[in-house]
């Protein structure tokens, strides 16, 4: 009986290591996908129509600044909140316009869910005690590589 207990303790330790590896993979995957999304957004924002709209916005901001200076010269002041002259995708808009960003986010979420699913799968393999339990870390690395994490 003591030998069986030792195996369970060892299995619990291995399970903790596997879960820690998967948690680390999730964090790395999310960070990698965030960088890729930023690059995709920059690429999508670099279109002539958007660049023209940004220039129009910059011109309007310059005109606003000039008007504020004129008000100051007259002894008045401007109130209100000022935003940057940059544009970005609105993550909270009800109708996001860009299908590429939506598809990217769906793929990211699906990849994350696949990595999370590995926790359950590997715990079952580990505690089932079959021959696969001896090769779990190698198998985990292969599965993570398939997902791109």
C-alpha positions in Angstrom: 0.0 0.0 0.0 2.8 2.4 0.8 4.3 1.8 -2.7 0.9 2.8 -4.2 0.8 6.0 -2.1 4.2 7.0 -3.2 3.1 6.6 -6.9 0.2 9.0 -6.2 2.5 11.5 -4.5 4.8 11.3 -7.5 1.9 11.7 -9.9 0.6 14.7 -8.0 4.1 16.4 -8.2 4.2 15.6 -11.9 0.7 17.0 -12.3 1.7 20.2 -10.7 4.7 20.5 -13.0 2.6 19.9 -16.1 0.0 22.4 -15.0 2.7 25.0 -14.3 4.2 24.3 -17.8 0.7 24.8 -19.4 0.1 28.0 -17.4 3.4 29.3 -18.5 2.6 28.4 -22.1 -0.7 30.2 -21.8 1.0 33.4 -20.7 3.6 33.2 -23.4 0.9 32.5 -26.0 -1.1 35.5 -24.9 1.9 37.7 -25.0 3.0 36.5 -28.4 -0.5 36.9 -29.8 -0.8 40.4 -28.3 2.4 41.4 -30.2 1.1 39.8 -33.4 -2.2 41.6 -33.0 -0.4 45.0 -32.5 1.6 44.3 -35.7 -1.6 43.4 -37.6 -3.4 46.5 -36.4 -0.4 48.7 -37.5 -0.5 47.1 -40.9 -4.2 47.6 -41.2 -4.0 51.2 -40.1 -1.4 52.0 -42.7 -3.8 52.7 -45.6 -4.1 55.9 -47.6 -7.6 56.5 -46.4 -6.7 56.2 -42.8 -3.5 58.2 -43.2 -5.6 60.9 -44.9 -8.1 60.9 -42.0 -5.2 61.1 -39.5 -3.8 64.1 -41.4 -7.2 65.7 -41.4 -7.4 65.1 -37.6 -3.9 66.6 -37.1 -4.9 69.7 -39.1 -8.1 70.1 -37.0 -6.0 69.8 -33.8 -3.6 72.5 -35.1 -6.5 74.7 -35.9 -8.0 74.0 -32.5 -4.7 75.0 -30.9 -4.5 78.2 -32.9 -8.1 79.0 -31.8 -7.2 78.3 -28.2 -4.2 80.6 -28.5 -6.4 83.4 -29.9 -8.8 82.8 -27.0 -5.9 83.1 -24.6 -4.8 86.3 -26.2 -8.3 87.6 -25.6 -8.2 86.6 -22.0 -10.3 83.5 -22.3 -9.5 79.8 -21.9 -10.6 76.5 -23.4 -12.0 73.7 -21.3 -12.4 70.0 -21.9 -10.5 66.7 -22.4 -7.9 66.4 -25.2 -7.1 63.1 -26.9 -4.0 62.0 -28.8 -3.8 62.4 -32.6 -3.5 58.7 -33.1 -6.2 56.2 -34.1 -6.7 52.7 -33.0 -9.3 50.0 -33.2 -12.1 50.4 -30.7 -12.3 47.1 -28.8 -15.6 48.1 -27.2 -17.5 49.2 -30.3 -20.6 47.2 -30.8 -20.0 46.7 -34.5 -16.3 46.3 -35.1 -15.6 47.0 -38.7 -12.4 44.9 -39.3 -13.0 41.2 -40.1 -9.3 40.5 -39.9 -9.0 41.6 -36.3 -12.2 39.6 -35.4 -10.8 36.5 -37.0 -7.4 37.0 -35.3 -9.1 37.3 -31.9 -11.2 34.2 -32.5 -8.1 32.2 -33.5 -6.2 33.5 -30.4 -9.1 32.5 -28.1 -9.3 29.0 -29.8 -5.6 28.5 -29.3 -5.8 29.5 -25.7 -8.8 27.1 -25.1 -6.8 24.3 -26.7 -3.9 24.9 -24.3 -6.2 25.0 -21.3 -7.8 21.7 -22.5 -4.3 20.1 -22.3 -4.5 20.4 -18.4 -7.4 18.0 -18.2 -6.1 15.7 -20.9 -2.7 15.4 -19.3 -4.0 14.9 -15.8 -6.2 12.1 -17.1 -3.2 10.5 -18.8 -1.1 10.9 -15.8 -3.5 9.4 -13.3 -4.6 6.6 -15.6 -1.1 5.3 -15.1 -0.5 4.0 -18.6 2.8 4.0 -20.5 2.0 7.5 -21.9 2.6 8.9 -18.3 6.4 8.3 -18.8 6.5 10.5 -21.9 4.1 13.3 -20.8 6.6 16.2 -20.9 7.7 15.3 -24.4 4.1 14.9 -25.5 3.1 18.2 -23.9 5.9 20.0 -25.8 4.6 18.5 -29.0 1.0 19.5 -28.4 2.1 23.1 -27.5 4.2 23.3 -30.6 1.2 22.3 -32.7 -0.9 25.1 -31.2 1.9 27.6 -31.7 2.6 28.4 -28.0 
